[in-house]
Amino acid sequence: MNAVEHPAHLELISQQRYIQASMEAVYDYVTQPDRWHEWHPTSLSADTGTIGTLAAGHRFTETINLLGVRMPMSYRVQVATPHQEFKTVFTSQAVNGSIHYLLEPQGSGTLFKRVLSYGTELQLPTLHKRMIELSNQALDQLKQHLEAS
């Protein structure tokens, strides 16, 4: 699928976790795509061309494992509101969409919400179910990693 093609249907996966860490610590960690591989099981590597959190407008690349296939992805940061919100849009040959992080204070920690919106023309009946499983695993690993820090 080319970047200009748009699938007829977008899938949405919205999940959240309470993380016993400050909003600053959570935001500063999740807005560094070159560290996504530390907590997200599909992320193999990312090249942001910089160190630290990314600003709106920044472009970067990532290589993911999409059901056993190495897939290069291209991203652009759409929203970067420090410690509150971060949104990227992505394109690839197989899937296009966005990843949106929303952070809210809750007690002495952070309520972290991740919304993945994606579309594909691939005819893979198990893809959405697997994406939900991987997203759950990613958020569990993110929580574990940040709470152990």
C-alpha positions as CSV (number, residue, x, y, z in Angstrom):
1,M,0.0,0.0,0.0
2,N,1.4,3.4,-0.9
3,A,1.3,6.3,1.5
4,V,-1.4,8.0,-0.7
5,E,-3.8,5.1,-0.6
6,H,-6.2,5.0,2.3
7,P,-7.9,1.8,3.4
8,A,-11.6,1.8,3.6
9,H,-11.7,0.9,7.3
10,L,-9.6,2.0,10.2
11,E,-9.1,-0.2,13.2
12,L,-8.8,1.3,16.7
13,I,-7.2,-0.1,19.8
14,S,-7.5,2.0,22.9
15,Q,-5.8,0.8,26.1
16,Q,-4.6,2.4,29.4
17,R,-2.6,1.6,32.4
18,Y,-1.9,3.2,35.7
19,I,1.8,3.7,36.1
20,Q,3.4,4.5,39.5
21,A,5.7,7.1,38.0
22,S,5.4,10.9,37.4
23,M,3.9,12.2,34.2
24,E,7.3,13.7,33.4
25,A,9.1,10.4,33.7
26,V,6.4,8.6,31.6
27,Y,6.3,11.2,28.9
28,D,10.1,11.6,28.7
29,Y,10.4,7.8,28.2
30,V,7.6,7.1,25.7
31,T,8.4,10.0,23.5
32,Q,11.8,8.6,22.6
33,P,11.0,6.1,19.8
34,D,14.6,4.8,19.8
35,R,13.7,3.3,23.2
36,W,10.4,1.7,22.1
37,H,12.1,-1.6,21.5
38,E,12.8,-1.7,25.3
39,W,9.0,-2.2,26.0
40,H,7.1,-2.8,22.7
41,P,7.4,-6.3,21.4
42,T,7.0,-5.4,17.7
43,S,9.6,-2.5,17.7
44,L,13.0,-3.7,16.5
45,S,14.8,-0.3,16.2
46,A,14.1,3.4,15.5
47,D,16.3,6.2,14.1
48,T,15.2,9.6,15.3
49,G,18.5,11.4,14.4
50,T,18.5,13.0,17.9
51,I,18.6,12.2,21.6
52,G,15.7,12.8,23.9
53,T,12.0,13.5,23.4
54,L,10.7,14.6,20.0
55,A,9.0,17.8,19.1
56,A,6.0,18.3,16.8
57,G,7.0,18.1,13.1
58,H,10.0,15.8,13.8
59,R,10.3,12.8,11.4
60,F,11.8,9.4,12.2
61,T,11.9,5.8,11.0
62,E,11.3,2.6,12.8
63,T,11.6,-1.1,11.9
64,I,9.0,-3.3,13.3
65,N,8.2,-7.0,13.3
66,L,4.8,-7.3,11.7
67,L,3.7,-10.9,12.1
68,G,7.2,-12.2,11.4
69,V,8.1,-9.7,8.6
70,R,10.5,-6.8,9.1
71,M,8.6,-3.7,8.1
72,P,10.2,-0.2,7.7
73,M,7.9,2.5,9.0
74,S,8.0,6.3,8.4
75,Y,6.7,8.6,11.1
76,R,5.9,12.3,11.7
77,V,5.2,13.7,15.1
78,Q,1.8,15.6,14.9
79,V,1.4,16.6,18.6
80,A,4.0,17.0,21.3
81,T,2.7,18.6,24.4
82,P,5.2,17.9,27.1
83,H,4.0,15.6,29.9
84,Q,0.4,15.5,28.5
85,E,0.1,14.3,24.9
86,F,2.1,12.9,22.1
87,K,0.8,11.8,18.7
88,T,2.6,10.4,15.6
89,V,1.2,9.4,12.2
90,F,2.9,6.6,10.3
91,T,3.0,5.1,6.9
92,S,4.5,1.9,5.4
93,Q,3.9,-0.5,2.5
94,A,1.5,-2.6,4.6
95,V,-0.1,-0.4,7.2
96,N,-0.8,3.3,7.9
97,G,-2.2,5.1,10.9
98,S,-1.4,6.9,14.2
99,I,-0.3,6.3,17.7
100,H,-1.6,8.7,20.3
101,Y,-0.5,8.9,23.9
102,L,-2.5,10.8,26.6
103,L,-1.2,11.2,30.1
104,E,-3.2,12.3,33.2
105,P,-2.2,12.6,36.8
106,Q,-3.8,10.0,39.0
107,G,-2.9,9.7,42.7
108,S,0.8,9.7,42.9
109,G,1.3,8.3,39.4
110,T,0.1,8.6,35.8
111,L,-2.8,7.3,33.9
112,F,-1.3,6.5,30.5
113,K,-3.6,5.9,27.5
114,R,-2.4,4.6,24.2
115,V,-4.6,4.8,21.1
116,L,-3.5,3.0,18.0
117,S,-5.5,3.7,14.9
118,Y,-4.5,1.8,11.8
119,G,-5.7,0.7,8.4
120,T,-4.4,-1.9,6.0
121,E,-5.4,-3.6,2.8
122,L,-3.8,-6.9,4.0
123,Q,-6.3,-9.7,4.2
124,L,-5.2,-11.1,7.5
125,P,-8.2,-12.2,9.7
126,T,-6.0,-12.6,12.8
127,L,-4.2,-9.3,12.5
128,H,-6.5,-7.2,14.7
129,K,-6.6,-9.8,17.5
130,R,-2.9,-10.1,17.4
131,M,-2.4,-6.3,17.5
132,I,-4.6,-6.1,20.6
133,E,-2.5,-8.8,22.3
134,L,0.7,-7.1,21.4
135,S,-0.6,-3.7,22.6
136,N,-1.5,-5.3,25.9
137,Q,1.9,-6.8,26.2
138,A,3.5,-3.5,25.4
139,L,1.6,-1.6,28.0
140,D,2.3,-4.2,30.7
141,Q,6.0,-4.1,29.8
142,L,6.0,-0.3,29.8
143,K,4.4,-0.2,33.3
144,Q,6.9,-2.8,34.6
145,H,9.9,-1.0,33.1
146,L,8.9,2.4,34.4
147,E,7.9,1.2,37.9
148,A,11.2,-0.7,38.2
149,S,13.2,2.5,37.4
